[in-house]
């Protein structure tokens, strides 16, 4: 949706953050405002069906009724560069982990003579040693195993260098555009990049800190009913940003005095059971939320009638009284 030079013009763009990102950038360069519209209500979709015309009409109604007021992410600045680099680094780290697991699996099935020379090495020394194995032509199982170990170790080294190079690019972009993030306790390049990617290249589209908290899925939501007044955690939002905030909280619990004081205060107030006081139980809850429902004393289990002597005595007395009347 957008307006240009005083003349209203409505256009429907699907996927402003993926395959419609290029068209969104083109529209913004021509001074056309692009707003994000959520998908139609499921109940309405079940009643009316789904076509491009119905979706376009629902989007127009959302804009005209001021229900859709969020500007789309621009994806044309440094944050988009961060997203590209982080995507490539995540792929390199995942492939590196897979290669390490494969190398260890090959060592388990290797010839005992070769396996004994590798079991006492540290992981780094193991990869270096396997990468320097002689490049002989494989002619049997033993030589094929050594050849495979050499190839896997070289792949691990290449992926490690690739991930390190991408991390340097990520750190350089964050230092140039948001250096205050890396100066805070517990925030590294990976977590800072995740938060910046969630905020986007135009963070002014979020009007408050509460909107960013909702975007990260860390805002409490009302879940009251009747006389029950309670709130629950927001399970929506960007889960990568949510995981980044969780890692930051864990890191700050070890090096930041304010975070440790807050955790000790909650533990002293009895919000956390002693057996689950490791910090992940506390840090997953937003400030002010109750940790557990009030524990009610358990009612005693009713005793079996066959062993309940009191009830048997009362029944016997009643029977005797009835027989006496007759």
GUTI-206342 format. One record per residue: residue number from 1; chain; x, y, z of N, C-alpha, C in turn. Coordinates in steps of 0.1 Angstrom, whole numbers, plus 5000, padded with zeros to 4 digits. Example, Ala and Ser with C-alpha at 12.3 -4.5 7.8 and 13.67 -1.06 7.14 Angstrom:
 keza bamar  n_u  n_v  n_w ca_u ca_v ca_w  c_u  c_v  c_w
    1     A 5132 4943 5078 5123 4955 5078 5132 4967 5078
    2     A 5128 4978 5071 5137 4989 5071 5129 5000 5079
! end
This chain:
 keza bamar  n_u  n_v  n_w ca_u ca_v ca_w  c_u  c_v  c_w
    1     A 5008 4988 5000 5000 5000 5000 5009 5012 5000
    2     A 5004 5023 4993 5013 5035 4993 5006 5047 4986
    3     A 5011 5059 4988 5006 5071 4982 5018 5078 4976
    4     A 5015 5084 4964 5026 5091 4957 5021 5104 4951
    5     A 5027 5115 4955 5024 5129 4949 5009 5132 4951
    6     A 5004 5129 4963 4990 5133 4966 4980 5124 4959
    7     A 4983 5115 4951 4974 5106 4944 4974 5092 4951
    8     A 4963 5087 4956 4963 5075 4962 4964 5063 4952
    9     A 4973 5054 4955 4975 5043 4946 4978 5031 4955
   10     A 4970 5020 4953 4970 5008 4961 4977 4997 4952
   11     A 4987 4991 4958 4993 4980 4951 4996 4969 4962
   12     A 4994 4957 4958 4996 4946 4967 5009 4939 4964
   13     A 5018 4938 4974 5031 4932 4972 5032 4921 4982
   14     A 5034 4909 4977 5035 4897 4985 5050 4894 4989
   15     A 5053 4891 5002 5066 4887 5006 5076 4899 5006
   16     A 5073 4910 5013 5082 4921 5013 5095 4918 5019
   17     A 5096 4907 5027 5109 4904 5033 5116 4892 5026
   18     A 5111 4887 5015 5117 4876 5008 5117 4879 4993
   19     A 5108 4872 4986 5109 4873 4971 5103 4886 4966
   20     A 5096 4894 4975 5091 4907 4971 5100 4918 4976
   21     A 5112 4915 4982 5121 4925 4987 5126 4935 4977
   22     A 5129 4930 4965 5135 4938 4954 5124 4948 4950
   23     A 5111 4944 4948 5101 4953 4945 5098 4963 4955
   24     A 5099 4959 4968 5097 4968 4979 5108 4979 4979
   25     A 5120 4976 4976 5131 4986 4975 5128 4995 4963
   26     A 5123 4990 4952 5121 4998 4941 5110 5008 4944
   27     A 5099 5004 4950 5088 5013 4954 5093 5024 4964
   28     A 5101 5020 4973 5106 5030 4983 5115 5041 4976
   29     A 5123 5036 4966 5131 5046 4959 5122 5056 4951
   30     A 5110 5052 4948 5101 5061 4941 5091 5068 4951
   31     A 5094 5069 4963 5086 5076 4973 5073 5070 4975
   32     A 5072 5057 4975 5059 5050 4977 5061 5042 4991
   33     A 5052 5045 5000 5052 5039 5013 5047 5025 5012
   34     A 5054 5016 5018 5049 5002 5018 5047 4998 5032
   35     A 5034 4993 5035 5030 4989 5048 5029 4974 5049
   36     A 5032 4969 5060 5030 4954 5062 5016 4951 5067
   37     A 5010 4941 5061 4997 4937 5064 4997 4922 5067
   38     A 4992 4918 5079 4991 4904 5083 4981 4897 5074
   39     A 4982 4884 5074 4973 4876 5067 4959 4877 5073
   40     A 4948 4874 5065 4935 4876 5070 4932 4866 5081
   41     A 4922 4869 5089 4917 4861 5100 4914 4847 5095
   42     A 4917 4836 5102 4915 4823 5097 4900 4820 5096
   43     A 4892 4825 5106 4877 4823 5105 4872 4830 5092
   44     A 4876 4842 5089 4872 4849 5077 4876 4841 5065
   45     A 4888 4836 5065 4893 4828 5053 4885 4816 5051
   46     A 4881 4809 5062 4873 4797 5061 4859 4800 5055
   47     A 4853 4812 5058 4840 4815 5053 4841 4820 5039
   48     A 4851 4828 5035 4851 4834 5022 4860 4827 5012
   49     A 4869 4819 5017 4879 4813 5008 4891 4821 5007
   50     A 4900 4818 4997 4912 4825 4995 4914 4827 4980
   51     A 4915 4839 4976 4919 4842 4962 4927 4855 4963
   52     A 4934 4859 4952 4942 4871 4952 4933 4883 4954
   53     A 4921 4883 4948 4912 4894 4950 4907 4896 4964
   54     A 4904 4884 4971 4900 4885 4985 4911 4890 4994
   55     A 4923 4885 4991 4935 4889 5000 4937 4904 4997
   56     A 4937 4909 4985 4939 4923 4982 4928 4932 4989
   57     A 4916 4927 4989 4905 4935 4995 4907 4936 5010
   58     A 4911 4924 5016 4914 4924 5031 4925 4933 5034
   59     A 4936 4933 5026 4947 4942 5029 4943 4957 5028
   60     A 4935 4960 5018 4930 4974 5017 4922 4978 5029
   61     A 4913 4969 5033 4905 4972 5045 4914 4974 5058
   62     A 4925 4966 5059 4934 4968 5070 4941 4981 5070
   63     A 4944 4986 5058 4951 4999 5057 4942 5010 5060
   64     A 4930 5010 5054 4920 5021 5055 4915 5022 5069
   65     A 4914 5011 5076 4909 5011 5090 4920 5014 5100
   66     A 4933 5016 5095 4944 5019 5104 4948 5007 5113
   67     A 4944 4995 5109 4949 4983 5116 4963 4980 5112
   68     A 4967 4983 5100 4980 4980 5094 4988 4994 5093
   69     A 4997 4996 5103 5004 5009 5103 5019 5007 5103
   70     A 5024 4995 5103 5038 4992 5103 5045 4993 5090
   71     A 5055 5000 5089 5063 5002 5076 5071 4989 5074
   72     A 5071 4984 5062 5079 4972 5058 5094 4975 5060
   73     A 5101 4964 5063 5116 4965 5064 5122 4969 5051
   74     A 5131 4978 5051 5137 4983 5038 5146 4973 5032
   75     A 5154 4966 5039 5164 4956 5034 5173 4962 5024
   76     A 5178 4974 5027 5187 4980 5017 5199 4987 5023
   77     A 5202 4983 5036 5213 4989 5043 5223 4979 5049
   78     A 5229 4984 5059 5240 4975 5066 5234 4963 5072
   79     A 5221 4964 5077 5215 4952 5084 5213 4941 5073
   80     A 5210 4945 5061 5208 4934 5051 5222 4928 5048
   81     A 5232 4935 5048 5246 4930 5047 5249 4920 5058
   82     A 5245 4924 5070 5247 4915 5082 5239 4902 5080
   83     A 5227 4903 5075 5219 4891 5073 5225 4882 5063
   84     A 5231 4887 5052 5238 4879 5042 5250 4872 5049
   85     A 5258 4879 5056 5270 4873 5062 5266 4863 5072
   86     A 5256 4866 5080 5252 4857 5091 5246 4844 5085
   87     A 5239 4845 5074 5234 4833 5067 5245 4824 5062
   88     A 5255 4830 5056 5266 4823 5051 5275 4816 5063
   89     A 5276 4824 5073 5284 4819 5085 5277 4807 5092
   90     A 5263 4808 5093 5256 4797 5099 5257 4785 5091
   91     A 5257 4786 5078 5258 4775 5069 5272 4768 5070
   92     A 5282 4777 5071 5296 4772 5073 5298 4765 5086
   93     A 5292 4770 5097 5293 4764 5110 5286 4750 5110
   94     A 5274 4750 5104 5267 4738 5104 5274 4727 5096
   95     A 5280 4731 5084 5287 4721 5076 5300 4716 5083
   96     A 5306 4726 5091 5318 4722 5098 5315 4712 5109
   97     A 5304 4714 5116 5299 4704 5126 5297 4691 5120
   98     A 5290 4691 5109 5287 4678 5102 5300 4671 5098
   99     A 5310 4678 5093 5322 4672 5089 5330 4667 5101
  100     A 5330 4674 5112 5336 4669 5124 5330 4656 5129
  101     A 5317 4655 5129 5310 4643 5133 5314 4631 5123
  102     A 5314 4634 5111 5318 4624 5101 5333 4619 5103
  103     A 5342 4628 5106 5355 4625 5109 5357 4616 5121
  104     A 5349 4619 5131 5350 4610 5143 5344 4597 5141
  105     A 5333 4596 5132 5327 4583 5129 5337 4575 5121
  106     A 5344 4581 5112 5354 4573 5104 5365 4568 5113
  107     A 5370 4576 5123 5380 4571 5132 5376 4559 5140
  108     A 5363 4559 5144 5358 4548 5152 5359 4535 5144
  109     A 5357 4535 5131 5357 4523 5123 5371 4521 5116
  110     A 5381 4529 5120 5394 4528 5113 5402 4516 5118
  111     A 5413 4513 5111 5422 4502 5116 5427 4505 5129
  112     A 5428 4495 5138 5433 4498 5152 5446 4505 5153
  113     A 5455 4502 5144 5468 4508 5144 5467 4523 5141
  114     A 5459 4527 5132 5456 4541 5129 5448 4548 5140
  115     A 5439 4541 5145 5430 4547 5155 5438 4549 5168
  116     A 5447 4541 5172 5455 4543 5184 5463 4555 5183
  117     A 5468 4559 5171 5476 4571 5170 5468 4584 5171
  118     A 5455 4583 5170 5446 4595 5169 5438 4597 5182
  119     A 5437 4587 5190 5428 4588 5202 5433 4597 5213
  120     A 5446 4599 5214 5452 4607 5224 5453 4622 5220
  121     A 5449 4626 5208 5451 4639 5204 5439 4648 5208
  122     A 5441 4661 5210 5430 4670 5213 5423 4672 5199
  123     A 5410 4678 5200 5403 4680 5187 5411 4688 5177
  124     A 5417 4699 5182 5425 4708 5172 5437 4700 5167
  125     A 5444 4693 5175 5455 4686 5170 5451 4674 5162
  126     A 5439 4668 5164 5434 4657 5156 5432 4662 5142
  127     A 5425 4674 5141 5422 4679 5127 5435 4682 5120
  128     A 5445 4688 5127 5457 4692 5120 5465 4679 5116
  129     A 5465 4669 5124 5472 4657 5121 5465 4650 5109
  130     A 5452 4649 5109 5445 4643 5098 5447 4650 5085
  131     A 5448 4664 5086 5450 4672 5074 5463 4670 5067
  132     A 5473 4665 5075 5487 4663 5070 5490 4648 5067
  133     A 5480 4640 5067 5482 4626 5063 5487 4625 5049
  134     A 5495 4615 5045 5501 4614 5032 5490 4613 5021
  135     A 5491 4620 5010 5480 4619 5000 5483 4607 4991
  136     A 5483 4596 4996 5485 4584 4988 5472 4580 4981
  137     A 5474 4573 4969 5462 4568 4962 5456 4556 4970
  138     A 5443 4557 4973 5437 4546 4980 5437 4533 4972
  139     A 5442 4523 4979 5442 4509 4972 5435 4499 4981
  140     A 5433 4502 4994 5426 4492 5003 5418 4500 5013
  141     A 5413 4493 5023 5404 4500 5033 5412 4509 5041
  142     A 5424 4505 5045 5432 4514 5054 5436 4527 5047
  143     A 5441 4526 5034 5445 4538 5027 5433 4547 5024
  144     A 5421 4540 5021 5409 4548 5018 5405 4555 5031
  145     A 5406 4549 5043 5403 4556 5055 5412 4568 5057
  146     A 5425 4566 5055 5434 4578 5057 5431 4589 5047
  147     A 5428 4585 5034 5424 4595 5024 5411 4603 5028
  148     A 5402 4596 5034 5389 4602 5038 5392 4611 5050
  149     A 5400 4607 5059 5403 4615 5070 5410 4628 5066
  150     A 5419 4627 5057 5426 4639 5052 5416 4648 5045
  151     A 5407 4643 5037 5398 4652 5030 5388 4659 5040
  152     A 5383 4651 5049 5374 4657 5059 5381 4668 5068
  153     A 5394 4665 5072 5401 4675 5080 5404 4688 5072
  154     A 5407 4686 5059 5410 4698 5051 5397 4706 5049
  155     A 5386 4699 5048 5373 4706 5047 5369 4713 5060
  156     A 5372 4707 5071 5370 4714 5084 5378 4726 5085
  157     A 5391 4726 5081 5399 4737 5082 5394 4749 5073
  158     A 5390 4745 5061 5385 4755 5051 5372 4761 5057
  159     A 5363 4754 5062 5351 4759 5068 5353 4768 5080
  160     A 5363 4764 5088 5367 4772 5100 5372 4786 5095
  161     A 5381 4786 5085 5386 4798 5080 5375 4807 5074
  162     A 5365 4800 5067 5354 4808 5061 5345 4814 5072
  163     A 5342 4806 5082 5334 4812 5093 5341 4823 5100
  164     A 5354 4822 5102 5362 4832 5109 5362 4845 5100
  165     A 5364 4844 5087 5364 4855 5079 5350 4862 5079
  166     A 5339 4855 5078 5326 4861 5079 5323 4868 5092
  167     A 5329 4862 5103 5327 4868 5116 5334 4882 5117
  168     A 5346 4882 5110 5353 4895 5110 5345 4906 5102
  169     A 5338 4902 5091 5330 4911 5084 5318 4916 5092
  170     A 5312 4906 5099 5301 4909 5108 5305 4919 5119
  171     A 5316 4917 5125 5321 4925 5136 5324 4939 5130
  172     A 5330 4940 5118 5333 4953 5112 5321 4961 5110
  173     A 5310 4955 5105 5298 4962 5102 5291 4967 5115
  174     A 5291 4959 5125 5285 4963 5138 5293 4974 5144
  175     A 5306 4973 5143 5315 4984 5149 5313 4997 5142
  176     A 5310 4996 5129 5308 5009 5121 5295 5015 5124
  177     A 5284 5007 5126 5270 5012 5126 5264 5012 5140
  178     A 5268 5002 5149 5262 5001 5162 5273 4997 5172
  179     A 5283 5005 5174 5294 5000 5183 5290 4999 5197
  180     A 5279 5005 5202 5275 5005 5216 5270 4991 5219
  181     A 5266 4983 5210 5261 4969 5213 5273 4961 5218
  182     A 5284 4961 5211 5295 4953 5214 5302 4958 5227
  183     A 5299 4970 5232 5305 4975 5244 5298 4970 5256
  184     A 5287 4964 5255 5279 4960 5266 5283 4946 5270
  185     A 5281 4942 5283 5285 4929 5288 5276 4919 5282
  186     A 5283 4908 5278 5275 4896 5274 5270 4896 5260
  187     A 5274 4906 5252 5269 4907 5238 5281 4906 5229
  188     A 5280 4895 5221 5291 4893 5211 5286 4896 5197
  189     A 5294 4894 5187 5290 4897 5173 5278 4889 5168
  190     A 5277 4877 5172 5266 4868 5167 5252 4873 5173
  191     A 5252 4875 5186 5240 4880 5193 5236 4894 5188
  192     A 5246 4903 5187 5243 4916 5182 5238 4916 5168
  193     A 5243 4908 5159 5238 4907 5146 5224 4902 5146
  194     A 5220 4892 5154 5207 4887 5155 5197 4898 5159
  195     A 5200 4906 5169 5192 4917 5173 5190 4928 5162
  196     A 5201 4931 5155 5200 4941 5145 5192 4937 5133
  197     A 5193 4924 5130 5186 4918 5119 5171 4919 5122
  198     A 5167 4916 5134 5153 4917 5138 5148 4931 5138
  199     A 5156 4941 5142 5152 4955 5142 5151 4960 5127
  200     A 5160 4955 5118 5159 4960 5105 5167 4972 5102
  201     A 5167 4976 5089 5174 4988 5085 5167 5001 5088
  202     A 5154 5000 5091 5146 5012 5095 5139 5009 5108
  203     A 5147 5009 5119 5141 5006 5133 5131 5017 5137
  204     A 5130 5028 5130 5120 5038 5134 5106 5033 5132
  205     A 5104 5022 5125 5090 5016 5123 5085 5011 5136
  206     A 5094 5008 5146 5089 5004 5159 5088 5016 5168
  207     A 5077 5019 5174 5074 5031 5181 5079 5031 5195
  208     A 5082 5020 5201 5086 5019 5215 5095 5007 5217
  209     A 5100 5006 5230 5108 4994 5234 5098 4982 5235
  210     A 5086 4985 5239 5076 4974 5240 5074 4967 5227
  211     A 5073 4975 5216 5071 4969 5203 5083 4960 5199
  212     A 5095 4964 5202 5107 4956 5199 5107 4943 5208
  213     A 5102 4945 5221 5101 4933 5229 5091 4923 5224
  214     A 5080 4928 5219 5070 4919 5212 5075 4913 5200
  215     A 5084 4920 5192 5090 4915 5180 5099 4904 5183
  216     A 5106 4905 5195 5115 4894 5199 5108 4883 5207
  217     A 5096 4884 5210 5088 4874 5217 5092 4873 5232
  218     A 5095 4885 5238 5098 4885 5253 5088 4894 5260
  219     A 5077 4897 5255 5067 4906 5261 5057 4897 5268
  220     A 5052 4900 5280 5042 4893 5287 5028 4896 5280
  221     A 5020 4886 5279 5006 4888 5273 4996 4884 5284
  222     A 4985 4892 5284 4974 4889 5293 4968 4876 5290
  223     A 4965 4868 5300 4958 4855 5299 4948 4854 5310
  224     A 4941 4865 5314 4932 4864 5325 4919 4859 5320
  225     A 4912 4853 5330 4898 4848 5327 4891 4848 5340
  226     A 4879 4855 5341 4871 4855 5353 4878 4861 5364
  227     A 4879 4854 5375 4886 4860 5387 4901 4857 5387
  228     A 4906 4850 5377 4920 4847 5376 4927 4858 5368
  229     A 4937 4863 5374 4945 4874 5368 4959 4869 5366
  230     A 4963 4867 5354 4977 4862 5352 4981 4866 5338
  231     A 4994 4865 5336 5000 4868 5323 5009 4856 5319
  232     A 5011 4855 5306 5019 4844 5301 5030 4849 5291
  233     A 5039 4841 5288 5050 4845 5279 5045 4846 5265
  234     A 5051 4855 5257 5048 4856 5243 5056 4845 5235
  235     A 5049 4836 5229 5056 4825 5222 5058 4829 5207
  236     A 5054 4841 5203 5056 4845 5189 5069 4853 5188
  237     A 5069 4861 5177 5081 4869 5175 5092 4862 5168
  238     A 5103 4868 5167 5115 4863 5160 5122 4854 5170
  239     A 5122 4841 5168 5128 4832 5177 5144 4833 5178
  240     A 5150 4837 5167 5164 4839 5167 5168 4850 5176
  241     A 5161 4861 5175 5163 4872 5185 5160 4868 5199
  242     A 5150 4860 5201 5147 4855 5214 5158 4847 5220
  243     A 5164 4838 5211 5175 4830 5216 5187 4838 5218
  244     A 5189 4849 5210 5201 4858 5213 5199 4865 5226
  245     A 5187 4870 5230 5185 4876 5243 5187 4866 5254
  246     A 5184 4854 5252 5186 4843 5262 5201 4841 5265
  247     A 5209 4840 5254 5223 4839 5255 5229 4851 5262
  248     A 5224 4863 5259 5230 4875 5265 5227 4875 5280
  249     A 5215 4870 5284 5211 4870 5298 5220 4860 5305
  250     A 5223 4848 5299 5231 4838 5306 5246 4844 5307
  251     A 5250 4851 5297 5264 4856 5298 5265 4867 5308
  252     A 5255 4876 5309 5255 4886 5319 5254 4881 5333
  253     A 5248 4870 5334 5247 4864 5348 5260 4860 5353
  254     A 5270 4858 5345 5283 4854 5349 5293 4866 5351
  255     A 5290 4877 5344 5300 4888 5344 5294 4902 5348
  256     A 5281 4903 5349 5275 4916 5352 5269 4915 5366
  257     A 5273 4924 5374 5269 4924 5388 5255 4927 5390
  258     A 5249 4936 5382 5235 4939 5383 5226 4927 5380
  259     A 5230 4920 5370 5222 4908 5367 5223 4897 5378
  260     A 5234 4896 5383 5236 4886 5394 5228 4890 5406
  261     A 5228 4903 5409 5221 4908 5421 5206 4906 5418
  262     A 5201 4908 5406 5187 4906 5403 5183 4891 5405
  263     A 5192 4882 5401 5189 4868 5402 5189 4864 5417
  264     A 5199 4869 5424 5200 4865 5438 5187 4871 5446
  265     A 5182 4883 5442 5170 4888 5448 5158 4879 5446
  266     A 5157 4874 5433 5145 4866 5430 5146 4853 5438
  267     A 5159 4847 5439 5160 4835 5446 5157 4837 5461
  268     A 5161 4848 5467 5159 4851 5481 5144 4853 5484
  269     A 5136 4858 5474 5122 4859 5475 5114 4846 5474
  270     A 5121 4836 5470 5115 4823 5469 5107 4821 5455
  271     A 5111 4829 5445 5104 4827 5432 5109 4815 5425
  272     A 5120 4810 5428 5126 4799 5421 5128 4787 5431
  273     A 5124 4775 5428 5126 4764 5437 5141 4761 5437
  274     A 5147 4758 5449 5161 4756 5450 5167 4745 5440
  275     A 5159 4735 5437 5164 4725 5428 5165 4729 5413
  276     A 5158 4740 5410 5159 4745 5396 5164 4759 5395
  277     A 5172 4763 5405 5177 4777 5405 5187 4780 5394
  278     A 5193 4770 5387 5202 4774 5375 5194 4784 5367
  279     A 5202 4793 5361 5196 4806 5357 5186 4805 5346
  280     A 5186 4794 5338 5177 4793 5327 5162 4794 5331
  281     A 5158 4789 5343 5145 4789 5347 5140 4804 5350
  282     A 5149 4811 5356 5146 4825 5359 5146 4834 5347
  283     A 5156 4832 5339 5158 4842 5328 5148 4841 5317
  284     A 5140 4830 5317 5130 4828 5306 5117 4836 5310
  285     A 5117 4841 5322 5105 4848 5327 5107 4863 5326
  286     A 5098 4871 5321 5100 4885 5321 5098 4891 5335
  287     A 5103 4903 5337 5103 4909 5351 5088 4910 5355
  288     A 5085 4906 5367 5072 4908 5373 5063 4897 5371
  289     A 5066 4887 5364 5057 4875 5362 5058 4866 5373
  290     A 5048 4859 5377 5049 4849 5388 5056 4837 5382
  291     A 5064 4830 5390 5072 4819 5385 5064 4806 5385
  292     A 5057 4803 5395 5049 4791 5396 5036 4794 5403
  293     A 5026 4787 5400 5013 4789 5408 5015 4786 5422
  294     A 5007 4792 5431 5008 4789 5445 5006 4774 5448
  295     A 5015 4768 5455 5014 4754 5458 5004 4752 5469
  296     A 4994 4744 5467 4984 4741 5477 4988 4729 5484
  297     A 4985 4728 5497 4988 4715 5504 4980 4704 5498
  298     A 4986 4693 5496 4980 4681 5490 4970 4675 5500
  299     A 4958 4672 5496 4948 4665 5504 4952 4651 5507
  300     A 4950 4646 5519 4953 4632 5522 4945 4623 5513
  301     A 4951 4613 5508 4944 4603 5500 4934 4595 5509
  302     A 4921 4594 5504 4912 4587 5512 4916 4572 5514
  303     A 4915 4568 5527 4919 4554 5530 4909 4544 5524
  304     A 4913 4532 5522 4905 4521 5517 4894 4518 5527
  305     A 4882 4515 5522 4872 4512 5532 4874 4499 5539
  306     A 4881 4490 5533 4884 4477 5539 4894 4479 5551
  307     A 4902 4489 5551 4911 4491 5561 4908 4503 5570
  308     A 4897 4510 5567 4893 4521 5575 4885 4516 5587
  309     A 4891 4514 5598 4885 4508 5610 4874 4518 5616
  310     A 4876 4531 5614 4866 4540 5620 4853 4539 5612
  311     A 4854 4538 5599 4841 4537 5591 4835 4523 5594
  312     A 4843 4513 5595 4837 4499 5598 4830 4499 5612
  313     A 4836 4506 5622 4830 4507 5635 4816 4514 5634
  314     A 4816 4525 5626 4803 4532 5625 4793 4524 5618
  315     A 4796 4517 5608 4787 4509 5601 4781 4498 5610
  316     A 4790 4492 5619 4786 4481 5628 4776 4486 5638
  317     A 4779 4498 5643 4770 4504 5653 4757 4507 5647
  318     A 4757 4512 5635 4744 4515 5629 4736 4503 5627
  319     A 4742 4492 5623 4735 4479 5621 4729 4474 5634
  320     A 4737 4475 5644 4732 4470 5657 4720 4478 5662
  321     A 4720 4492 5659 4709 4500 5663 4697 4496 5656
  322     A 4698 4494 5643 4687 4490 5635 4681 4476 5639
  323     A 4690 4467 5642 4685 4454 5647 4678 4455 5660
  324     A 4682 4464 5669 4676 4466 5682 4662 4472 5681
  325     A 4660 4481 5670 4647 4486 5668 4637 4476 5663
  326     A 4642 4466 5656 4633 4456 5650 4630 4445 5661
! end
